[in-house]
Amino acid sequence: MKRNPLLSLSRGLLIVILATFAGFPVYWMASTALNVNSQLFNTGQVPWPQLGNLPELLSELAQVPILRWLMNTGLIAAGTTVLSLTLGSVLGYALSRFRFQGRGAIGFLLFMTQVIPEALIVVPLYAIFITLGLLNNLWGLVLANVGFSLPVAAFILKGAMDAIPYEIEESAIIDNCPRLGILSFVIFPLIAPSLAAAAVISFFAGWNEFLFAATFLMDRELWPTSVGLASFIGQYETPLSAVMGAALVFSIPAVAFFLLVQRKIVAGLTSGAVKG
């Protein structure tokens, strides 16, 4: 069957237009970062990046511990992802395979956590962190983020596990395989797309963290990049070029992570939508 050349051309043009539209904000960030502040506030921004201003931009970024902030952000995001997937897989498996009293109430309570704004629990969570000694601690911030990403990960994984026939597990049980082994070696390979989708959601929940980090972390060396970017805002002046340069550095790892797993995201989010 021959393809319509006009249809292929239209599809290619549409892809180019969408890619340009999606990539334009990144280009504009780079262009803004390579413009001097005097030009940004006076004559206006030049539409193309001025590479001659790169040494000045690097000198401005060298005055702040941006690499340390990126490491803190990566630690928070990685910890949130690993802990959310570990606990979410066990919780999703329990809700999917076991029938017990209060199962529906637990699912409802997990769902209700998503309608509670973070700002509403900042004060009581601050008091809890003081009592437990988790204030000004990155691992405490990981626990706070897991409280919001864990229910989402659990529901995604539960939906995927519901679509797996129980007969597959029965075969492993007959071979004396323990529950943990069934979950690790039988269930996980079958729900890999859903694991990827839950990992992306949990990763970005930790990567974009701001409110809890700005409240619970007082040490400048412990700040994630989101809080570090906010610190550029001054009372009389904000260095827009430095802000955009740091924001561009902050965005690159997140975009790279998304591109690595983007093929599995849609399949993972929809794998539990239809059973059969």
N, C-alpha and C positions, 0 to 999 in steps of 0.2 A: 504494500500500500504506500503510494507516494505521499510525501508531505507537501502541504501547501507552502510555497516559498513566502508568500505574503504573511501567512500566519506565523511562520518561524521568525520573520523579520520583526513583526509586531511584538512578538513575545520577547525577542532580544532587546528591542528598544524599551519595552516596559521594565525589564530587569535592570537595564542601565539607568533608567530614570529613578527607579526605587532605590538602587544602590547609591546613586548620587544624593538623593534626598536623605537617606539614612546616614551617609558619611559626611554630609555638609556640616553638622554641628562639630564634628571632630576637626574638620579643616578650619572652621572659624575659631575654635579654641587655639589651634596652632598659630593661626594668623594673629590673634589677639596677644598671645604670649610673646610673639616676636615683634611687637610694636612697643615703642617706648611710651611711658606713662604720660609724658608731656604731650605727645602726639594724640594719644587716646582722649585726653581731656580738653584739648584745644582744637586742633584742626580735624580730628576725627580719624577713624581707623582706616589704614590702607587695606584693600581687599586681599592682597597677597602677602604671604609671610616674608619678612625682611630678615634674611639669614645673617646679615651683618650685626644684628642685635643679639645673636645667640650667646656670645661671651658675657654680655651684661645680664642676660636672663640667668645663666648658670651661676654667676656671682651672687645674684639675689637669692637663688634657691640654696646656695651653699651656706647662707646665714641661718638657715633653719634645719633641724634634724629630720629632713623629709624621708631619708632612707630608713631611719629608725621608726618613723610613723608608718611607713609602708610595711615594715616587719611586724609592727603591732597589729595593723589591720589584717595582715595575712594570718597571724596567729589567732586572732579573734574569729575570722571567717573559717579557718580550718578546724578550730576547736568546735565551733557551732555546728559545722557540717558533720564531723565525725560523731559527735555526741547525739545529734538529732537523728542521724541514720541508725546508730546503734540502738538507742532507746525506741525510736519510731518503728523499727523493724520488729522488735520484740512485742511492742504494744499493738502494732497492726496485726501481727500473727495471732495474738491472744484474742483480739476482737473478731478476727476472721474465722478462727478454727474452734474456739471454745464457746460453749453456751453456759452462762452463769447468771445468777441474779444480779441485777444492776448493770448489766452490759449496756443497755440502751441509755441509762443515765450517765454512764461514763462517757459514751460517745457524745451525748448532748453537752456535757460539761466541757469536753475538749473543743467542741464547736463554738461554745460561748466564749472561750478565751480569745477568739478572733474578733469579737465585737468590743472588747475592752481596750480603750486607747492606752498607749504606753504612759502618757502624761498623768493618767489617773492613778497609777500605782507607783510613781516615782518616790513619793514621800514614804509610804509604808515599806517599800523595798529598800530605801536608804536606811531606815531604822533597822531592818533585818540584817543588812550588810554590815552595819556598825557592830551589831551583836555577834555576828559570826566572824568578824575580822576580814571581810571580803572587800572592804572599801579600799580604793586605790589599788586594785588588783585586777589584772587582765582576766584571770580565770573566773572571778566573780562576774565579770562582764559577759563571759561566755555562757555562764549559767543563766543569766538574765535573758540573753538572746535565745537560748534553747527553749525557755518557757513559752516563747511565741512561735518558734519554727517547728518545735516538736509535734504539736497537734496536726499541722498541715502535712508534715512528712508521714505521720502515722495514718492519716486518712488516705493519702495517695497510695501507700504501700498496702493498706488493707483492701482497697479497691482492686489492686492488681492480684493480691492473694485470693480474693473471692473468685476470680476467674480461673484459677488453677484447679483442676479436678482433684478431689480428695483421694482418689484411687492411686494417684502417683505417690502420695505420702504413705498410704497403706502398704505399698510394695516395700518401701524403705523400712517401715515399722516391722514387717515380717522378717526382714534381714537384721533385726535388732539394732537399727540405727537410732540413736537418741534424738530427742526433739531439737537440740541445738545443732546436731549434725544434719537433720532434715532441713532446718532453716538455712544453714550455711551452704550445703552442697546440693540441695534439691530445689529449694524455693528461690534463693538468690539468683542463680543463673537464669531462671525463667522470668524473673521480674527485673532484669537489668535495666531496661528502659525506664521503668518507674523509679528505680534507685537513682538513675541519673537525673530525672526530673526533680525528685526530692532533694538531691544534692545541690542542684542549682538554686532552688528556692532557699534552702538553708544557708548556702554560701553567700548569697546576696543579702540575706537578712543580717549576717554578721559583717559583711564587707561595708554595707551602707550605714552601719550603726552610728548614731550621733547623740540622741537624747540621753541615753544611759551613760555613754562615755563622757559626755560633757558634765554630767552630774556626779558620777562616782569616781572619776579619775582627776586627781589634783596635780599629780606630777607631770610636768611637760614632756618628759621622756617616755611616758606611758600612753600619751595620746595616740589615737588612730589618726589616719590622714584626714578624715572628715572633720574632726575637731581642730586639727592643725590648720586646715583651710579656713575655718571660721576665725581663727586667731589673726589672720591677715587683715581683717577689717579693723581699721583704726578710727579714732575719734575725728580726726581731721582729714585723713587721706587713706585710700585703699589702693595698694599697688596691683592694678588689674592684670598687668602682664605676668607678675609673679603668681597671682592667684590662678590664672588660666594655665600657666606652665605646670604648676603643681597639680591642678585638676587633670591635665592631660596625662601626667605620669600616673596619677591615681586611677585613671580609667583604663589604661592599657592592660594591666593584668586581669581585670574583670572581663574585658572584651575577649581577651585570649582564652580565658576559661570557658566563657559562653560558647565561643566558636568550636572548642574541642568537644563539647557535649551537645551541641544544638541539634544534631540529627536524632538524638534519642529523646529529646524533650517532649515533642508532640506525641510520639508513640507512648511515652511513659504517662503523660497526663490523660490519655484516652484509653489506656489498656484496660482499665477497670470499668469503663463506661458501659460496655456490652458484654454480657456473659454468654458463654456458649462455645 
